[in-house]
Amino acid sequence: MWKAMLYKEWIKTRWYLLAAFAVLGGFAGYALVKLHRAAALMGAGHIWEVMVTRNAVFIDQMEYLPLLVGLLLAAVQFVPEMQRKCLKLTLHLPVPALATLTAMAGCGTAALLLLFGLCILLLAAGASPVLPHELVWNILSTALPWCLAGVAAYLFGAWTILEPTWKRRLVNILMSVLLLRIYFLAPGPRAYGGFLPVLALLTLASAALSWLSVVRFMAGRQD
């Protein structure tokens, strides 16, 4: 049963995940090409000075990319469930509904963590030949809140899509926008510092919101 459920999620999302991996890799590669080109033209010392004095990280164009990737994954994974009326059938499998939802959301979350993790590794590996590890960490610490925002956007998207009434969906969207703003309040390197674990816990806690929508769906809530 579990294998069949996981396979269904993979079938729904595999092409999107491959496309998302290509886009994330492309943006990360472009940022690294800019970094290496600037180092070749102006010297590594000048790049280090710019990064220290101006808080440059060379990945600014990626700021909202994980957010978009997470939202689109939620749409790809859950919109068909609602449009084709498949969710009711899925929740009536001989498996507890909470376990079913956890498996579905867990698949998406794990896929995002893998995608973002590979992107972080690519940035670290590409920047290390040019920058000392302190400046590499500046880049990565800037990207980490964006990656958490991508996971949170996926979970908020699932919460909104699985909600059976449009009035509540609008409320969910408003609350999601306000909560996601937290991830972009401090764009500078190491700006979140010790707050990153709190941000990670907030992201983890948002996974429970989808269950509220599923409970309302199972109770037959309608517009």
N, C-alpha and C positions, 0 to 999 in steps of 0.2 A: 504493500500500500504506500509506504513512504517513498520507495523508489519510483513508483508511478507518479506520485505527486511532485517529486523533485524533477522528474523527467518532463512533466507537463510545464513546469516553470521554465525549464531550460529551453524547451521548444518555443515558448512564447517570446523569450527575451534574447535568444542566442545571436540573431543578426544585429539587433540593436546594440548588444554588448560589444560585438566585434567593431561596429561602427564607432561606438563611444571610445573604445580603446584606440582606434586609429586617430580620432580627433584629439584626444588627450595627448597621445604620443606626438602628434604633429605640432600641437601648440608648445609642448615641452621642448621638442627638438628645435623649433624656431627660436624659442627663448635662449637656448644654449648656443645656437649659431650666432645670435646677436652678441652674447657674452664673449664668445671666442673671437669673433670679428673685432669687437671693441678692444679686447686685450691685445690682439695682433697689431692693430693700428696705433693704439696709444700706450701700450705697455701695461703689464699686469699691475705695476705699482700705482698707476693712475686709476685703474679700475678699483683697486682696494680703497684708495682715498675717496673716490666718489661714493662707494658703498658705505663707508664709515661716516662721512660728513653729510651726505645727502639722503641716507637711508634708501639708496637704490637697490633693487633686488632683481631687476631684469625679467620678472615674470608678471608684471602688472596686467598684461592682456589676458591672463588666466584667472583673474579674480572671481568672475561669476561663472566660469565654465563648469566647475564641479556642481554648482547649484543647478544649472541647466541640465546637466547629465542626470542628476538625481530626480529632478521633476519629470523628465521625459521617461525615465525608467518606470516610475510610478504609473504614468499614463499607459505605457506599453504593457505593463503587467496587470493592471487592475481595471482599466477602462473596458477591455473585452469581457471581463467577468460580469460587469454591470450591464453592458449593452446587450449581450447574448443571454442574459438571465442565467448565467452559469454559477453564480455565487451561491444561490440557494441549494443547488445540487451538490456543490463542493462542500458546503457546511453540513450536509446530511450524510456524508460518508461515515462509515463505522469508526470514526475517529473523533475525539472531542473537538468542538469548534475552535476552542482556544488553541489547541495544538495545531490544527489546520492553518489557522491564521499565522501562528508563530512560524510554521514551516514556510509559508509563502513569503512573509516579510523577511524572514531570516535568509532566504535565498537571495532576495534582492539586496539586502544589507551586505551579505557576504560578497556578492559580486561587486558592489561598489567599493568595499574595502580593498578588494583585490585590485581593481582598476586604479584607485587612488594610490594604493601602496606601490604599484609598479611605476606610476608616474613620479612619486616621490623618489624612488630608487633611481629612476632615469635622471632626474634633476641632480641628485647627489653625485651619481657617477659622472655625469657630464661636467659638473662645475668643479669637482675636486682637482682636476689637473691644472686649473687656472687659479683657484682661490684656496686660501687656508681654511681649515675646518670651521673656524669661528664664523667666517663669512658664508660658508656653505650652510651652516646652521641658521644664519640670518634668512637665507632664501627658504629653507625648509620650514622654519618657524612661522614664516609669513604664509606659506601654502597650507599648513595644517588646519588652521581655522576654516579656510575655504573648503577643504575636504570634509571636515565635520559638517559644514553647512550643506554640502551635497548630500550627505547621509540624512541629515535632518529634513532637508527638502523632500527627499524620497518618502520619509515616514509621514511628514505632514501631508504630502500629496496623496498617500494611501488613505490617510485619515479622511481627507476631503472627498476622494473619489468613492470610497465605500459608504459614505454617509448617504442614506436613502432620500433625504429631503433637501430641496434646493435652498430653502431659507437657512437651514443649519449649515449647508455648504458655504454660503456666503460668509457666515460668522466664522467658520473654520479658516477660510481664506484670509480674512482680516487678521485673525489671531496668528496665523502662520507667518504672514508678512511681518508682523510686529516682533515675533520671536526670532525670525531669521535675521532681522536687523542686528541682533546682538552679535552675530558672527562677523559683522563688518564694521564695527564701531572703531576699531583700532587697526588700521592697515599697515602700520610700520613694523619693521623687523622686531621680533621678540616682544611685541606690544602686549600680547596676552600673557606671556610668561607663566607664572604659577596658576593663572586662571584656566589654562588648557584642560586640566583634569575636571574642573567644574563644567566646562563647556562639553566635554565628553560625556559626563554624567547627565547633563541636560539633554543631549542627543539621545542617549540610551533611554531616558525616561519618556521621551516623545514616542517611543515604540508602543506604549500602552494606549495611546490615543485611538489607534485603529480599532482596538477592541471595543471602545465606546460606540463607534459607528456600526460595528458588526452586531452588537447587542441591540441597537436600535433597528437594524435591518431585520434581525430575527424576530423582533417584536412586531414587525409589520408596519413600522412608521412610514407614512406617505405624505406627500405635499397636500 
